[in-house]
Amino acid sequence: MLTVTSAGELQRVSLVYGRGNTAVRALNDVTVVFPSRSWTAVMGPSGSGKSTLLHCAAGLERASEGRVLVAGQDITSASDRELTHLRRTMVGFVFQSFNLIGSLTAEQNVALPLRLAGQRPAKRAVRDVLARVGLADRLRHRPRELSGGQQQRVAIARAMITRPAILFADEPTGALDMNAGKAVSRSFRPPC
């Protein structure tokens, strides 16, 4: 029986863009464990590789060296198809930009990952996750009808709807005022 003690793990991961004189080492021999049911903050100056680290850990970028594990599964050599499946079922990602589809309602944007995976989303589950992020009264609003903080919370709900083993958020409050940032941060707390 396999016991998974971490949601994600990077083992001696390096990532290099380009070759020769133009090569840029975005990550250099990074080892980090993201324990299950915990929060980890990755901090550093702009350009230090924070987003790259998250992208590698989530299977959005391939490491040049080292190993990447998600919920105990080694994804280092996974095929594009396997990574797509992994991202749909085990990984949630909240990007710096909201990446909402403007023609869809909040409810439809949240249901989208399940639809793309060939599943029929339960309306109650979609509404419950929107209520969890404080948007029960905004189900039918399109992104242009929502504030920046509300759009970010829709993006968080969309990442949470698949009940991922690990949820990454790349500066989810960076473009928000203090009150909206606090509301977004509260959205990540597990339900009581």
VOGU-3710 file (C-alpha; in Angstrom, 3 decimals, decimal comma):
1> mltvtsagel> 0,000/0,000/0,000  1,346/3,420/-1,003  1,043/6,182/1,568  1,280/9,656/0,096  2,619/12,204/2,572  3,022/15,081/0,147  0,714/16,642/-2,377  3,689/17,625/-4,505  7,445/17,389/-4,541  10,374/18,685/-6,562
11> qrvslvygrg> 13,631/16,777/-6,230  16,779/18,589/-7,428  14,841/20,329/-10,196  16,544/22,663/-12,634  14,992/24,393/-15,613  17,029/26,052/-18,344  15,568/28,076/-21,204  17,653/28,324/-24,365  21,176/27,071/-25,054  24,735/28,252/-25,057
21> ntavralndv> 25,363/31,954/-24,435  21,637/32,724/-24,425  20,733/30,057/-21,831  18,793/31,273/-18,800  18,709/29,099/-15,681  15,248/29,770/-14,237  15,529/27,089/-11,523  18,747/25,683/-10,140  18,739/22,393/-8,177  15,516/23,097/-6,256
31> tvvfpsrswt> 14,204/20,573/-3,772  10,891/21,292/-2,041  8,041/19,272/-0,575  4,452/20,547/-0,500  2,905/18,551/2,398  -0,688/17,377/2,045  -3,315/19,578/3,712  -0,919/22,482/4,227  -0,144/25,909/2,834  3,216/26,812/1,374
41> avmgpsgsgk> 4,132/30,338/0,323  6,866/30,810/-2,266  8,401/34,253/-1,878  11,153/36,155/-3,631  11,848/39,155/-5,833  10,367/39,565/-9,283  12,127/37,328/-11,784  13,457/34,900/-9,178  11,600/31,871/-10,595  8,510/31,670/-8,361
51> stllhcaagl> 6,068/31,217/-11,248  8,444/28,830/-13,008  8,679/26,713/-9,856  4,875/26,517/-9,619  4,566/25,723/-13,322  7,073/22,859/-12,984  5,371/21,510/-9,872  1,981/21,572/-11,632  3,224/19,892/-14,814  2,775/23,022/-16,937
61> erasegrvlv> 6,535/23,220/-17,630  8,986/20,347/-17,964  12,062/20,342/-15,760  15,427/20,144/-17,530  16,794/18,044/-14,649  15,435/16,392/-11,508  12,126/14,763/-10,610  8,619/16,141/-10,123  5,966/14,207/-8,182  2,268/14,967/-7,731
71> agqditsasd> 0,443/12,953/-5,055  3,250/10,405/-5,141  3,120/9,997/-8,928  6,341/10,774/-10,819  5,365/13,066/-13,697  8,890/13,901/-14,847  8,687/11,789/-18,001  4,898/11,843/-18,429  3,562/12,258/-21,949  1,582/15,356/-22,925
81> relthlrrtm> -1,586/13,259/-22,781  -0,759/11,983/-19,290  0,015/15,524/-18,107  -3,285/16,787/-19,516  -5,134/14,053/-17,614  -3,172/14,842/-14,448  -3,977/18,555/-14,671  -7,668/17,781/-15,166  -7,916/15,376/-12,251  -5,231/16,079/-9,640
91> vgfvfqsfnl> -3,964/19,645/-10,063  -5,758/22,963/-9,698  -4,058/26,139/-10,866  -5,048/29,766/-10,330  -3,117/32,000/-12,717  -2,043/35,620/-12,212  -4,481/36,598/-14,938  -7,966/35,251/-14,328  -8,244/33,416/-17,688  -12,041/33,502/-17,552
101> igsltaeqnv> -14,040/33,166/-20,754  -15,920/36,413/-21,225  -18,968/34,936/-22,952  -19,594/32,447/-20,120  -21,282/33,116/-16,787  -19,465/32,549/-13,497  -21,310/29,236/-13,171  -20,288/28,160/-16,693  -16,649/29,215/-16,172  -16,475/27,103/-13,001
111> alplrlagqr> -18,060/24,075/-14,711  -15,711/24,302/-17,709  -12,889/22,013/-16,437  -15,403/19,237/-15,796  -17,003/19,700/-19,220  -13,575/19,608/-20,895  -12,903/16,327/-19,066  -16,088/14,886/-20,579  -18,066/15,060/-17,331  -21,468/16,525/-16,730
121> pakravrdvl> -21,040/18,902/-13,792  -23,649/18,780/-11,047  -25,247/22,218/-10,708  -25,270/21,855/-6,941  -21,502/21,209/-6,822  -20,824/24,254/-9,005  -23,110/26,429/-6,902  -21,606/25,108/-3,665  -18,052/25,979/-4,710  -19,164/29,460/-5,828
131> arvgladrlr> -20,896/29,918/-2,458  -17,696/28,813/-0,732  -15,821/31,699/-2,376  -18,636/34,135/-1,523  -20,265/34,368/-4,948  -23,583/32,550/-4,465  -25,356/35,691/-5,716  -23,208/36,058/-8,872  -23,842/32,715/-10,639  -25,182/34,214/-13,850
141> hrprelsggq> -22,854/37,201/-14,079  -20,288/37,342/-16,849  -16,688/38,395/-16,065  -17,227/41,983/-17,281  -20,019/42,287/-14,698  -17,728/41,291/-11,838  -15,026/43,194/-9,958  -11,402/42,050/-10,151  -11,686/40,327/-6,774  -14,874/38,561/-7,827
151> qqrvaiaram> -13,278/37,402/-11,090  -10,331/36,019/-9,136  -12,707/34,145/-6,828  -14,434/32,624/-9,888  -10,989/31,483/-11,064  -10,350/29,945/-7,630  -13,724/28,180/-7,672  -12,914/26,843/-11,147  -9,621/25,430/-9,826  -11,383/23,887/-6,814
161> itrpailfad> -14,321/22,248/-8,649  -12,307/19,164/-9,607  -11,268/18,632/-5,962  -7,569/18,486/-6,865  -4,905/16,797/-4,753  -2,906/20,029/-4,943  -3,940/23,591/-5,717  -1,391/26,129/-6,950  -2,032/29,858/-7,010  0,362/32,220/-8,778
171> eptgaldmna> 0,074/35,605/-7,054  -3,719/35,333/-6,727  -3,969/38,625/-4,825  -1,242/40,592/-6,626  -3,566/42,892/-8,577  -6,213/43,279/-5,872  -6,814/45,852/-3,153  -6,369/44,803/0,481  -10,042/43,896/1,123  -10,380/41,896/-2,105
181> gkavsrsfrp> -7,041/40,222/-1,348  -8,264/39,146/2,086  -11,474/37,748/0,594  -9,504/35,799/-2,017  -7,113/34,438/0,642  -10,076/33,261/2,747  -11,373/31,378/-0,318  -8,474/28,941/-0,101  -9,330/27,776/3,410  -10,816/24,281/3,532
191> pc> -14,485/24,111/4,552  -15,176/23,413/8,230
//
